[in-house]
């Protein structure tokens, strides 16, 4: 089944350019293109069109998105992929967590090319999170709260390291020679310890707790 994609950008030329770029991409169906004149109305249209992913320029009003109830997209399960990081420097922990609760599943840097965009769309369509290392570091620079005072076991640190390198539970289980269910159990304990809800939040907090954990390459 094709990925139904909605595009919402503050600049109409940018929005049309993205549409032209992805219009003939195999496995992608453009459900609608919006130019950000009325962001909330555009969001509702994307939901009505049963879009799977909303590709959204980060210059569009994030304050409006933050102000929405956390369960706003729970029925539709609309995923949001942001493009650009220059306008989100004001984000602190509370706002970032709120954005993720609204359906943000990834952020693409403004320097991203078409190949990276396609990879990101495929990843979020499969239920993964997308956050490149450069953007992650910029977000961390905006976060003012101190790291939580917790102790992590060596195995938990290993699992966090693999998660932050983009490995799935099945791959982590193979690398550590443990069952996938054991990995899930460790993840649940880690989430509870750090007070996070998903892999993106875990990556953000873990870079405070373990600054060097993401340096290894696949």
C-alpha positions as CSV (number, residue, x, y, z in Angstrom):
1,X,0.0,0.0,0.0
2,X,1.3,3.4,-1.0
3,X,2.3,6.0,1.7
4,X,-0.2,8.8,1.7
5,X,1.8,12.0,2.1
6,X,0.6,15.5,2.8
7,X,2.9,18.5,2.4
8,X,2.6,21.7,4.5
9,X,5.0,24.6,4.0
10,X,5.0,28.3,4.7
11,X,6.5,28.9,1.2
12,X,4.2,27.8,-1.7
13,X,7.1,27.4,-4.1
14,X,8.9,25.1,-1.6
15,X,5.7,23.1,-1.2
16,X,5.2,22.7,-4.9
17,X,8.9,21.8,-5.3
18,X,8.6,19.0,-2.8
19,X,5.4,17.8,-4.6
20,X,7.3,17.7,-7.9
21,X,10.2,15.9,-6.4
22,X,8.1,13.1,-4.8
23,X,5.1,13.0,-7.2
24,X,6.5,10.1,-9.2
25,X,8.3,8.4,-6.3
26,X,7.3,4.7,-6.1
27,X,5.3,3.9,-3.0
28,X,4.3,7.5,-2.3
29,X,1.0,9.1,-3.0
30,X,0.6,12.8,-2.6
31,X,-2.6,13.3,-0.7
32,X,-2.5,17.1,-0.6
33,X,-0.3,20.2,-0.6
34,X,-0.9,23.1,1.8
35,X,0.9,26.5,1.9
36,X,0.6,27.3,5.6
37,X,-1.9,30.2,5.3
38,X,-3.9,28.6,8.1
39,X,-1.8,25.9,9.8
40,X,-4.6,24.4,12.0
41,X,-6.9,24.2,9.0
42,X,-4.1,22.5,7.0
43,X,-3.6,20.0,9.8
44,X,-7.3,19.1,9.8
45,X,-7.3,18.7,6.0
46,X,-4.4,16.4,6.3
47,X,-6.3,14.3,8.7
48,X,-9.5,14.3,6.6
49,X,-7.4,13.1,3.6
50,X,-6.3,10.1,5.8
51,X,-2.6,11.0,5.3
52,X,0.0,8.7,6.8
53,X,2.7,11.3,7.0
54,X,2.7,15.1,7.1
55,X,5.9,16.6,5.7
56,X,6.1,20.0,7.4
57,X,8.4,23.0,7.0
58,X,9.6,23.9,10.5
59,X,9.0,27.6,9.7
60,X,5.2,26.8,10.0
61,X,3.8,27.7,13.4
62,X,5.1,25.2,16.0
63,X,3.4,27.1,18.8
64,X,0.0,26.1,17.3
65,X,1.1,22.5,17.2
66,X,2.3,22.6,20.8
67,X,-0.9,24.1,22.0
68,X,-3.0,21.1,20.7
69,X,-4.1,18.4,23.1
70,X,-1.7,15.4,23.3
71,X,-4.4,13.1,21.9
72,X,-5.2,15.3,18.9
73,X,-3.8,12.8,16.4
74,X,-4.4,9.7,18.4
75,X,-7.3,8.6,16.3
76,X,-5.6,9.3,12.9
77,X,-2.0,8.3,14.0
78,X,-0.7,11.0,11.6
79,X,3.1,11.2,11.7
80,X,4.9,14.5,11.2
81,X,8.3,14.9,9.6
82,X,9.8,18.3,10.1
83,X,12.2,19.9,7.6
84,X,14.6,22.5,8.9
85,X,16.0,23.3,12.3
86,X,16.7,27.0,12.2
87,X,13.3,27.9,13.7
88,X,13.3,25.5,16.6
89,X,16.2,26.8,18.6
90,X,13.7,28.0,21.2
91,X,12.7,24.4,22.0
92,X,13.4,23.3,25.6
93,X,12.6,19.9,27.1
94,X,9.0,20.6,27.8
95,X,8.3,21.8,24.3
96,X,10.2,19.0,22.6
97,X,8.3,16.4,24.6
98,X,5.1,18.1,23.7
99,X,6.0,18.1,20.0
100,X,6.7,14.4,20.1
101,X,3.4,13.7,21.8
102,X,1.7,15.5,18.9
103,X,3.2,13.1,16.4
104,X,6.6,14.4,15.5
105,X,8.6,11.4,14.3
106,X,11.7,13.1,12.8
107,X,13.6,16.2,11.9
108,X,15.5,16.7,8.6
109,X,18.2,19.4,8.5
110,X,17.9,22.2,6.0
111,X,20.9,20.8,4.2
112,X,19.2,17.4,3.5
113,X,19.2,16.3,-0.1
114,X,16.5,14.3,-2.0
115,X,18.1,11.0,-1.2
116,X,18.1,11.7,2.6
117,X,14.4,12.9,2.3
118,X,13.4,9.6,0.7
119,X,15.3,7.6,3.3
120,X,13.6,9.6,6.1
121,X,10.1,9.1,4.6
122,X,10.7,5.3,4.2
123,X,11.9,5.1,7.8
124,X,9.0,7.0,9.4
125,X,6.6,5.0,7.2
126,X,7.9,1.8,8.8
127,X,7.3,3.3,12.3
128,X,10.9,4.4,13.0
129,X,12.1,7.7,14.2
130,X,14.4,9.9,12.1
131,X,16.9,12.3,13.7
132,X,20.4,12.9,12.2
133,X,23.3,13.4,14.6
134,X,23.9,17.1,13.6
135,X,20.3,18.0,14.4
136,X,20.3,16.0,17.6
137,X,23.3,18.0,18.8
138,X,21.6,21.3,17.9
139,X,18.5,20.2,19.9
140,X,20.6,19.2,22.8
141,X,22.2,22.7,22.8
142,X,18.7,24.1,23.3
143,X,17.8,21.9,26.3
144,X,18.4,23.6,29.6
145,X,17.3,20.9,32.1
146,X,20.0,18.9,33.8
147,X,20.3,15.2,33.3
148,X,18.2,13.0,35.6
149,X,20.2,11.4,38.4
150,X,19.9,7.7,37.6
151,X,22.2,4.7,37.6
152,X,22.3,2.6,34.5
153,X,23.6,-1.0,34.4
154,X,26.2,-2.0,31.9
155,X,23.7,-3.9,29.8
156,X,21.3,-1.0,29.8
157,X,24.1,1.3,28.6
158,X,24.9,-1.2,25.8
159,X,21.3,-1.3,24.7
160,X,21.0,2.5,24.8
161,X,24.2,2.8,22.6
162,X,22.7,0.4,20.0
163,X,19.3,2.2,20.0
164,X,21.1,5.6,19.4
165,X,22.9,4.0,16.4
166,X,19.5,3.2,14.9
167,X,19.4,-0.6,15.6
168,X,16.0,-2.3,16.1
169,X,15.2,-4.6,19.0
170,X,15.7,-7.7,16.8
171,X,19.2,-6.5,15.7
172,X,20.2,-5.6,19.2
173,X,19.2,-9.0,20.4
174,X,21.4,-10.6,17.8
175,X,24.3,-8.4,18.6
176,X,24.1,-9.0,22.4
177,X,23.1,-12.7,22.0
178,X,19.9,-12.3,24.0
179,X,16.3,-12.7,23.2
180,X,14.2,-9.9,21.6
181,X,11.8,-10.1,24.6
182,X,14.8,-9.5,26.9
183,X,15.7,-6.4,24.9
184,X,12.1,-5.1,25.2
185,X,12.2,-5.7,29.0
186,X,15.4,-3.8,29.3
187,X,13.9,-0.9,27.1
188,X,10.9,-0.7,29.4
189,X,13.1,-0.4,32.5
190,X,15.3,2.2,30.8
191,X,12.3,4.3,29.8
192,X,10.9,4.1,33.3
193,X,14.3,5.0,34.9
194,X,14.8,8.1,32.6
195,X,11.1,9.1,32.5
196,X,11.0,8.9,28.7
197,X,8.3,7.4,26.4
198,X,10.1,6.5,23.2
199,X,13.4,6.1,21.3
200,X,13.7,9.7,20.3
201,X,13.4,11.0,23.9
202,X,15.8,8.3,25.0
203,X,18.4,9.5,22.4
204,X,18.1,13.0,23.7
205,X,18.5,12.1,27.4
206,X,21.2,9.5,26.8
207,X,23.5,12.1,25.2
208,X,23.4,13.9,28.5
209,X,24.1,10.8,30.5
210,X,26.5,9.1,28.1
211,X,28.0,11.8,25.8
212,X,30.2,9.4,23.8
213,X,27.6,6.7,23.3
214,X,26.7,7.6,19.8
215,X,30.2,7.7,18.3
216,X,30.3,4.1,17.1
217,X,29.3,3.4,13.6
218,X,27.2,0.6,12.2
